[in-house]
Amino acid sequence: MKVNGVYYFRQRVPRDLVPQVQRRWIKETLGTKDPAIAKSRHAEAAAKYEAFWDHMRRHPAAIDHRETVAIAGEVYRDFLERNRDGARHMWAAHHWKWRHLILSVASRLIDAPKGFETLKGIDWDVMEQDAGESPRAVLKAAGIVVDDEMFKALLLRSSRAIVKGMEKIVREREGDYGPDPAADCFPKFVPPRDKEKRSASAEDVWAASAKTWSPATQKKYRHALDDFLAQLRSYGLKQIRGDWDLSMISAEHVQSWRDGLVLRLKGKATPRTLQREYLGSLKAIFASAVRGERLRENPAVGVFVKEAWGAKAQDMRGFYDEEAKTILGAALGDPSPRMSSHRAAQRWVPWLCAYTGARVYEITQVRGGDIVMRDGCWCIRITPDAGGQKMGQKR
């Protein structure tokens, strides 16, 4: 919609969330008169509110008395910041004298002993006009969802804070800029779970865990995680603020992913590869999140590819003699004319692997200083200091 030429985003609040939001419509400016820019910002606003509605449904919260007073303190400071200059005008002072009287009478009922049963006579429209938007902004920024009754308690407490703010501004208008005793009455507001370090969002979990893994392990695990996250939307899950909340993942989601893997990679990957490279990677990521107290339990535990169990019991075979002769014979042959600096590697890496049992990447990263004399024998020292190394153990 347009207001004075400026585009606004306007959306109906989902019916089940109206009691928490305390309104039927939300509206915010897109900050432009350009229709092309407005269209882009409209899409961003729509995505933001879709994530917010989803978050409200999945993360109901309760706030105690101290948190209610702390949020009222945020409202108090916000009110002072927004209204100090305008209140110095005479007309504003007369207006506020009347608002102060009405709001003081209404907010005094917060101490009613019988709770909200005695609040039927309160003019909630008055509360909404002077205090409704600020506490909502604080709750939204902190990711807190409260029910209707709890919001009314917060609205009453915020109204009292605004009354104090009015009195402070009137004193300043009369020349009193002394210390503000009201500001010291409010405890510091600390946003809850969404602002904590123990976030269960996929990227926060990955950032905390990946630093303990080698680059090769990170590559393998990330491939499995990205494949898993790409399927979540098809399971009915939604992102929150552009990321996935792993605390919402259940064993059923992992099982659905496994079943999809079997179908999508049929003929491209063996059951054992699916078990080790995909499910194993996902289990390791969830296990790390559990150890870091970001998740309560690992939803991938007990999920496996049935066909992999039979293959697991089979011994991994080595090369047949003819296969070994083919590989080592080719290494002794003339190198391809397209190869230049890697001719020595083509000749010696297969032979060194054959004699030592080391992996190709372990041999190719060996440095001159890794050739050492031990007990009269020349040895190759394979160490994670040189690059990738299975289990991070040198030998």
Rosetta blueprint (number, residue, H / E / L):
1 M L
2 K E
3 V E
4 N L
5 G L
6 V E
7 Y E
8 Y E
9 F E
10 R E
11 Q E
12 R E
13 V L
14 P L
15 R H
16 D H
17 L H
18 V H
19 P H
20 Q H
21 V H
22 Q L
23 R L
24 R L
25 W E
26 I E
27 K E
28 E E
29 T E
30 L L
31 G L
32 T L
33 K L
34 D L
35 P H
36 A H
37 I H
38 A H
39 K H
40 S H
41 R H
42 H H
43 A H
44 E H
45 A H
46 A H
47 A H
48 K H
49 Y H
50 E H
51 A H
52 F H
53 W H
54 D H
55 H H
56 M H
57 R H
58 R H
59 H L
60 P E
61 A L
62 A L
63 I L
64 D L
65 H H
66 R H
67 E H
68 T H
69 V H
70 A H
71 I H
72 A H
73 G H
74 E H
75 V H
76 Y H
77 R H
78 D H
79 F H
80 L H
81 E H
82 R H
83 N H
84 R L
85 D L
86 G H
87 A H
88 R H
89 H L
90 M H
91 W H
92 A H
93 A H
94 H H
95 H H
96 W H
97 K H
98 W H
99 R H
100 H H
101 L H
102 I H
103 L H
104 S H
105 V H
106 A H
107 S H
108 R H
109 L H
110 I H
111 D H
112 A L
113 P L
114 K L
115 G H
116 F H
117 E H
118 T H
119 L L
120 K L
121 G L
122 I L
123 D L
124 W H
125 D H
126 V H
127 M H
128 E H
129 Q H
130 D H
131 A H
132 G H
133 E H
134 S H
135 P H
136 R H
137 A H
138 V H
139 L H
140 K H
141 A H
142 A H
143 G L
144 I L
145 V E
146 V L
147 D L
148 D H
149 E H
150 M H
151 F H
152 K H
153 A H
154 L H
155 L H
156 L H
157 R H
158 S H
159 S H
160 R H
161 A H
162 I H
163 V H
164 K H
165 G H
166 M H
167 E H
168 K H
169 I H
170 V H
171 R H
172 E H
173 R H
174 E L
175 G L
176 D L
177 Y L
178 G L
179 P L
180 D L
181 P H
182 A H
183 A H
184 D H
185 C H
186 F L
187 P L
188 K L
189 F L
190 V L
191 P L
192 P L
193 R H
194 D H
195 K H
196 E L
197 K L
198 R L
199 S L
200 A L
201 S E
202 A H
203 E H
204 D H
205 V H
206 W H
207 A H
208 A H
209 S H
210 A H
211 K L
212 T L
213 W L
214 S L
215 P H
216 A H
217 T H
218 Q H
219 K H
220 K H
221 Y H
222 R H
223 H H
224 A H
225 L H
226 D H
227 D H
228 F H
229 L H
230 A H
231 Q H
232 L H
233 R H
234 S H
235 Y H
236 G L
237 L L
238 K L
239 Q L
240 I E
241 R L
242 G L
243 D E
244 W L
245 D E
246 L H
247 S H
248 M H
249 I L
250 S L
251 A H
252 E H
253 H H
254 V H
255 Q H
256 S H
257 W H
258 R H
259 D H
260 G H
261 L H
262 V H
263 L H
264 R H
265 L L
266 K L
267 G L
268 K L
269 A L
270 T L
271 P H
272 R H
273 T H
274 L H
275 Q H
276 R H
277 E H
278 Y H
279 L H
280 G H
281 S H
282 L H
283 K H
284 A H
285 I H
286 F H
287 A H
288 S H
289 A H
290 V H
291 R H
292 G L
293 E L
294 R L
295 L L
296 R L
297 E L
298 N L
299 P L
300 A L
301 V L
302 G L
303 V L
304 F L
305 V L
306 K H
307 E H
308 A H
309 W H
310 G H
311 A H
312 K H
313 A L
314 Q L
315 D L
316 M L
317 R L
318 G L
319 F L
320 Y L
321 D H
322 E H
323 E H
324 A H
325 K H
326 T H
327 I H
328 L H
329 G H
330 A H
331 A H
332 L H
333 G L
334 D L
335 P L
336 S L
337 P L
338 R L
339 M L
340 S L
341 S L
342 H L
343 R H
344 A H
345 A H
346 Q H
347 R H
348 W H
349 V H
350 P H
351 W H
352 L H
353 C H
354 A H
355 Y H
356 T H
357 G L
358 A L
359 R L
360 V H
361 Y H
362 E H
363 I H
364 T H
365 Q L
366 V L
367 R L
368 G H
369 G H
370 D H
371 I E
372 V E
373 M E
374 R E
375 D L
376 G L
377 C E
378 W E
379 C E
380 I E
381 R L
382 I L
383 T L
384 P H
385 D H
386 A H
387 G L
388 G L
389 Q L
390 K H
391 M H
392 G H
393 Q L
394 K L
395 R L
